[in-house]
Amino acid sequence: MMPKDDRSIIRSRESSGVRDVFARLGRRRRVPAGEVLFEKGEVLNSVYYVERGTVLLNVLSPEGAVKTVLVCSADSIIGESCLQTGYVNVCSAEAQEACVLLEIPRETLRQRFPTDPTLAQAIYDSLISKLQMTTTQLEWVSLVDPARRIARFLLESGSSLAVSHEALAAMAGCCRVTVTRHLGRLKRGGAVSLGRKRITVINREILERIAKGKEAPTRLSSPASPRRRLPGALRRDATGR
């Protein structure tokens, strides 16, 4: 059974109050796709609210392989750990697409955190969501097959997700080839459409059946299309009659 509270894509509570607090205390920053907000090993100096776009939190292996551990979409908060003095970040943050962020400096955050309940609650919610998501990720990667993990991830993404096959594979805990194969089956079965670094959900019912283990993606068939009737002469040639 899918955990009801699982979230692979991090969002804070959708509240205009949180956005207003970040807008009042910080500055708006436009970030192009591919820009790195901070690197692993850096001391964080700001906390960010994602007003628009998607930011990936990545870790890098000693061999240079990149793994996406969190996908932070609109209404997410990033960099809460800067509340801790001298905290060294354990991952990097990269804009997956063009983003609009609201940035609050660390000192401002630390001054206002004890006295602003909206800001404090938003930070707590974000930290707890990430903790819950990480715990559930470990459970699913250990116990659930890749097809169900991919379907669950797509269901949680909403109607459209700007993410590469590599990033989705990292989040689902499998290899890119496996993701590409399953996405191809989902596309042929009419569950999703695929674009350049974008996956759009077309039929949530199919994904829900797969995520719950009620249907195997290998059993999906392409939507039926009307058969073209060949002209008489060509039909006779094709059938030999």
C-alpha positions as CSV (number, residue, x, y, z in Angstrom):
1,M,0.0,0.0,0.0
2,M,1.3,3.4,-0.9
3,P,2.0,5.6,2.2
4,K,-0.5,8.5,2.1
5,D,1.9,11.1,3.4
6,D,4.8,10.2,1.1
7,R,6.3,13.1,-0.9
8,S,9.1,12.8,-3.3
9,I,8.6,16.4,-4.5
10,I,9.0,18.9,-1.7
11,R,6.5,21.7,-1.2
12,S,5.7,23.8,1.8
13,R,2.1,24.5,2.7
14,E,0.6,26.5,-0.2
15,S,0.1,29.7,1.7
16,S,0.3,33.2,0.4
17,G,1.3,34.2,4.0
18,V,4.6,32.3,3.7
19,R,5.3,33.9,0.3
20,D,4.5,37.3,1.7
21,V,6.9,36.9,4.6
22,F,9.8,35.9,2.2
23,A,8.9,38.8,-0.1
24,R,8.9,41.2,2.8
25,L,12.2,40.1,4.4
26,G,14.2,39.1,1.4
27,R,14.7,39.9,-2.3
28,R,13.4,38.4,-5.5
29,R,16.0,36.6,-7.6
30,R,15.6,35.2,-11.1
31,V,17.8,32.2,-11.8
32,P,18.4,30.7,-15.2
33,A,18.2,26.9,-15.9
34,G,21.4,25.2,-14.9
35,E,22.6,27.8,-12.4
36,V,24.0,26.3,-9.1
37,L,22.6,28.1,-6.0
38,F,25.1,26.5,-3.7
39,E,27.6,23.6,-3.7
40,K,28.1,20.7,-1.4
41,G,30.5,21.6,1.4
42,E,29.6,25.3,1.4
43,V,28.4,27.2,4.5
44,L,24.9,28.3,3.7
45,N,24.3,32.1,3.9
46,S,20.6,32.2,2.7
47,V,17.3,30.4,2.8
48,Y,15.2,30.3,-0.4
49,Y,11.5,30.1,-1.2
50,V,10.8,28.8,-4.7
51,E,8.1,31.1,-6.1
52,R,8.2,29.6,-9.6
53,G,10.2,26.8,-11.2
54,T,12.0,23.6,-10.0
55,V,15.3,23.2,-8.1
56,L,17.1,19.9,-7.8
57,L,19.1,19.0,-4.6
58,N,22.0,16.8,-5.8
59,V,24.8,14.8,-4.2
60,L,28.0,13.9,-6.0
61,S,29.8,10.5,-5.6
62,P,33.7,10.4,-5.5
63,E,33.5,9.0,-9.0
64,G,31.7,12.1,-10.2
65,A,28.2,10.5,-10.5
66,V,25.3,12.9,-9.7
67,K,22.3,11.7,-7.8
68,T,19.2,13.9,-7.3
69,V,17.8,13.4,-3.8
70,L,15.1,16.0,-3.8
71,V,13.0,17.8,-6.4
72,C,11.9,21.2,-5.0
73,S,9.0,22.7,-7.0
74,A,7.0,25.9,-6.4
75,D,6.2,26.7,-2.8
76,S,9.3,24.8,-1.6
77,I,11.8,26.2,0.9
78,I,15.5,25.4,0.5
79,G,18.5,26.1,2.8
80,E,16.7,26.0,6.2
81,S,19.9,24.5,7.7
82,C,21.5,27.9,7.5
83,L,19.8,28.4,10.9
84,Q,22.6,26.3,12.4
85,T,25.8,28.2,12.8
86,G,28.6,27.0,10.6
87,Y,26.5,24.2,9.0
88,V,28.3,22.8,6.0
89,N,25.8,21.8,3.3
90,V,25.7,18.1,2.3
91,C,24.3,18.6,-1.2
92,S,24.2,21.1,-4.0
93,A,21.2,23.0,-5.4
94,E,20.7,23.5,-9.2
95,A,17.9,25.2,-11.1
96,Q,16.3,22.5,-13.3
97,E,14.5,25.2,-15.2
98,A,14.2,29.0,-15.1
99,C,13.2,29.9,-11.5
100,V,12.0,32.8,-9.5
101,L,13.2,32.6,-5.9
102,L,12.7,34.7,-2.8
103,E,16.0,34.9,-0.8
104,I,16.3,35.8,2.9
105,P,19.9,36.3,4.3
106,R,20.9,34.0,7.2
107,E,21.2,36.8,9.8
108,T,17.7,38.1,8.9
109,L,16.3,34.6,9.2
110,R,17.9,34.0,12.6
111,Q,16.6,37.4,13.9
112,R,13.0,36.9,12.8
113,F,12.7,33.2,13.4
114,P,11.9,33.4,17.1
115,T,9.3,36.2,16.7
116,D,7.5,35.4,13.4
117,P,5.2,32.4,13.8
118,T,4.4,32.2,10.0
119,L,8.1,32.0,9.1
120,A,8.9,29.5,11.9
121,Q,6.0,27.2,11.0
122,A,7.0,27.2,7.4
123,I,10.6,26.2,8.2
124,Y,9.4,23.5,10.6
125,D,7.0,22.1,7.9
126,S,9.7,22.1,5.3
127,L,12.2,20.3,7.5
128,I,9.6,17.7,8.6
129,S,8.5,17.1,5.1
130,K,12.0,16.4,4.0
131,L,12.6,14.0,6.9
132,Q,9.4,12.1,6.1
133,M,10.2,11.9,2.4
134,T,13.8,10.7,3.0
135,T,12.5,7.9,5.4
136,T,9.9,6.8,2.9
137,Q,12.4,6.9,0.0
138,L,14.6,4.5,1.9
139,E,11.6,2.2,2.5
140,W,10.4,2.3,-1.1
141,V,13.8,1.8,-2.7
142,S,14.4,-1.2,-0.5
143,L,10.9,-2.9,-0.8
144,V,9.1,-1.7,-3.9
145,D,9.8,-2.5,-7.6
146,P,10.9,0.4,-9.9
147,A,7.7,0.5,-12.0
148,R,5.6,1.3,-8.9
149,R,8.2,3.8,-7.6
150,I,8.1,5.7,-11.0
151,A,4.3,5.7,-11.1
152,R,4.1,7.0,-7.6
153,F,6.6,9.8,-8.3
154,L,4.6,10.9,-11.4
155,L,1.4,10.9,-9.5
156,E,2.9,13.2,-6.9
157,S,4.3,15.6,-9.5
158,G,0.9,16.9,-10.4
159,S,0.0,17.2,-14.1
160,S,3.4,18.0,-15.4
161,L,7.0,17.5,-14.2
162,A,10.1,19.3,-15.6
163,V,12.8,16.6,-14.9
164,S,15.2,14.6,-17.0
165,H,15.2,10.8,-17.1
166,E,18.5,10.8,-15.1
167,A,17.0,12.9,-12.3
168,L,13.8,10.7,-12.2
169,A,16.0,7.6,-12.1
170,A,18.0,9.0,-9.2
171,M,14.8,9.8,-7.3
172,A,13.2,6.4,-8.0
173,G,16.4,4.6,-7.0
174,C,17.0,2.9,-10.3
175,C,19.0,3.4,-13.5
176,R,18.2,5.7,-16.4
177,V,17.7,2.8,-18.8
178,T,15.0,1.4,-16.5
179,V,13.2,4.7,-16.3
180,T,13.3,5.2,-20.1
181,R,11.9,1.7,-20.7
182,H,9.0,2.2,-18.2
183,L,8.2,5.7,-19.5
184,G,8.1,4.3,-23.0
185,R,5.5,1.7,-21.9
186,L,3.5,4.4,-20.1
187,K,3.5,6.6,-23.2
188,R,2.4,3.7,-25.4
189,G,-0.3,2.9,-22.9
190,G,-1.7,6.5,-22.9
191,A,-0.7,7.3,-19.3
192,V,1.9,10.0,-20.1
193,S,3.3,12.2,-22.9
194,L,7.0,12.9,-23.1
195,G,8.8,16.1,-24.1
196,R,12.2,17.5,-23.7
197,K,12.9,17.2,-20.0
198,R,9.2,17.2,-19.3
199,I,6.7,14.5,-18.5
200,T,3.0,15.2,-18.6
201,V,0.5,12.9,-16.9
202,I,-2.5,12.1,-19.2
203,N,-4.2,9.2,-17.4
204,R,-3.8,9.2,-13.6
205,E,-6.0,6.1,-13.2
206,I,-3.4,3.9,-15.0
207,L,-0.6,5.3,-12.9
208,E,-2.6,4.7,-9.7
209,R,-3.2,1.0,-10.6
210,I,0.5,0.5,-11.3
211,A,1.5,2.4,-8.1
212,K,-0.8,0.1,-6.0
213,G,0.5,-3.0,-7.7
214,K,-2.8,-3.7,-9.4
215,E,-1.4,-3.6,-12.9
216,A,2.0,-4.3,-14.4
217,P,3.3,-1.8,-17.0
218,T,4.3,-4.6,-19.3
219,R,0.6,-5.4,-19.8
220,L,-0.2,-1.9,-21.0
221,S,-1.3,-1.8,-24.6
222,S,-1.3,1.1,-27.1
223,P,-4.6,2.9,-27.5
224,A,-6.6,1.4,-30.3
225,S,-6.4,3.2,-33.6
226,P,-8.8,2.8,-36.5
227,R,-7.5,0.4,-39.2
228,R,-7.0,2.0,-42.6
229,R,-8.8,0.1,-45.4
230,L,-6.5,-0.4,-48.3
231,P,-7.7,0.2,-51.9
232,G,-9.0,-3.0,-53.5
233,A,-5.9,-3.7,-55.7
234,L,-3.4,-3.1,-52.8
235,R,-5.6,-5.3,-50.5
236,R,-5.5,-8.1,-53.0
237,D,-1.7,-7.8,-53.3
238,A,-1.3,-7.8,-49.5
239,T,-3.5,-10.9,-49.0
240,G,-2.7,-12.7,-52.2
241,R,-6.4,-12.9,-53.0
